[in-house]
Amino acid sequence: MSNPLSGVDFLDDFADKDRNRAMDFKREERMEQLASLRDSRPDVFDRMGPTARISLGYYENDKKNAAAHGVDVNKGNN
């Protein structure tokens, strides 16, 4: 193996992408407010553009993954 690649750990083993994403999770108040809007006023949320809804879906998936890996998702600026 070439010298630059010999120092890369994940070439010898699969990288744990879920764990890496969990460790990078940051709580975002804007996304929390968007989730609250979805729950409290679904009619307004349904009129929002698809980008906001998709972003919230990704955020909530990352939040669930982080919680499953033991990250405190209720704390701001982890």
C-alpha positions in Angstrom: 0.0 0.0 0.0 1.3 3.5 -0.7 2.7 5.5 2.1 -0.2 8.2 2.3 -2.8 5.5 2.3 -1.1 3.4 5.0 -2.1 5.9 7.7 -5.8 5.7 6.9 -7.5 3.5 9.4 -10.8 2.9 7.6 -9.1 1.1 4.7 -8.4 -1.8 7.0 -11.9 -1.8 8.4 -15.3 -0.4 7.5 -15.9 3.1 8.9 -18.8 3.3 11.3 -20.7 6.1 9.4 -23.6 6.1 11.8 -21.3 6.6 14.8 -19.4 9.3 13.0 -22.6 11.2 12.2 -23.8 10.7 15.7 -20.7 12.3 17.1 -21.1 15.3 14.7 -24.7 16.0 15.7 -25.4 19.5 16.8 -28.8 20.6 18.2 -30.3 23.4 16.1 -33.0 25.5 17.6 -34.4 26.4 14.2 -35.0 22.8 13.4 -36.5 22.2 16.9 -38.9 25.1 16.2 -39.8 23.7 12.8 -40.6 20.3 14.4 -42.7 22.1 17.0 -44.5 23.9 14.2 -45.2 20.6 12.4 -46.7 19.2 15.6 -48.7 22.2 16.7 -49.8 23.7 13.3 -49.7 21.0 10.6 -51.7 23.1 8.2 -49.0 25.8 8.2 -46.2 23.2 8.0 -47.9 21.5 5.0 -47.8 24.8 3.1 -44.0 25.2 3.6 -41.6 24.3 0.8 -40.2 20.8 0.4 -36.7 22.0 1.3 -37.7 22.7 4.9 -39.6 19.5 5.2 -36.7 17.4 3.8 -34.2 19.2 6.0 -36.3 18.5 9.1 -36.4 14.8 8.1 -32.6 14.6 7.8 -32.2 16.5 11.1 -34.6 14.2 12.9 -32.9 11.1 11.5 -29.5 12.4 12.6 -31.0 13.2 16.1 -32.4 9.7 16.4 -29.1 8.2 15.4 -27.2 10.4 17.8 -29.5 9.4 20.7 -29.0 5.7 19.8 -25.3 6.2 20.1 -25.6 7.9 23.5 -25.2 11.5 22.5 -27.3 14.0 24.6 -29.6 15.5 22.0 -31.3 17.7 24.4 -28.3 19.8 25.1 -27.5 22.9 22.9 -24.2 23.2 21.1 -23.0 19.6 21.9 
